[in-house]
């Protein structure tokens, strides 16, 4: 089945035509856009389709809450409405879902090489699954196993939970973040923005001291988080390395929280754009230690595997899969609605 798919993020919006079935998909055509350079999704879709007739099914993943077919893109201020899209692109039935629900749908379409194990564990293949992903913001979602044998995604805005410090230094960071942004929430910690906040906080603490060369680079950079990561991973700058180390530990702590929240014995998957880029920092041990360090439930967490998604188009694949599932639910007889959604 041919599906129009869009993954709408605060930084980038990817659109594609996918050929998709219950277990496999093929990208027919795709395009990436700077989100802030456009007035909204309709403009992007119209330019992408041109004179081409849209497929009869479309799936849209949106970085923000979705209610009754209406979504607010948190970082952009866009409103996306199913009815408006269907009026604009006549003949297409749209399904709009939260971007991490789309990520959850997309897991079934990942090849084994698109996943990399970060924390080993036996897990339970039929157990609940959790997703968490740091990118422009922090996304979270779950997948619950159904009696039909498939996993069903459900949304969460857990990235906006209150930040939970584990020691006195993190308590000081929480106060620093609240003073700077108005509220200390996980979304402003585990994101590109969050790495910058951590760097600035540690610089204010005075140990390690800031390198003049790093300071000069950051002053003229449009992407301070990327520069901090580069100086940490490639050059071993002490302050950048300390910020990235703390970021990895906090990522592990919140991933463990999400694992407990969903009792995710089927595994935890790290999506978003950051985990794959900083895998060496995550693999040094601080992530795994923080993930498991939750007595009295350490033994449970020791059994849960954590995998990093390397495929950057997971959300795009999942948006298409959400549209495909809508078509199946709308058109198939009830006796055939057991097309299984499985995860590897």
Protein Blocks (a to p, Z undefined) as FASTA:
>chain_A
ZZddddddfkbccdddddddfkbccdfbdcdddfklpgbfklmmmmmnmmaccdfbdcdd
dedddeehiacdfknopacdfklmmmmmghiacddddfklmmmmmmmmpcfklpccfbgc
fbjfkbccddddddfbccdddddddfkopacddddfklmpccddfbfklmmmmmmmmmmn
opacfklmncfklmmmmmmmmmmnopacddfklmmmmmmpcblmlmmmmmmmmnopaklm
mmmmmmmmmmmmmmmmmmmmnopanopcdedjklmmmmmmmmnommmmmmmmccfklmmm
mmpccdddfblklmmmmmmmmmmmmmmmmmpcfklmmcccddZZ
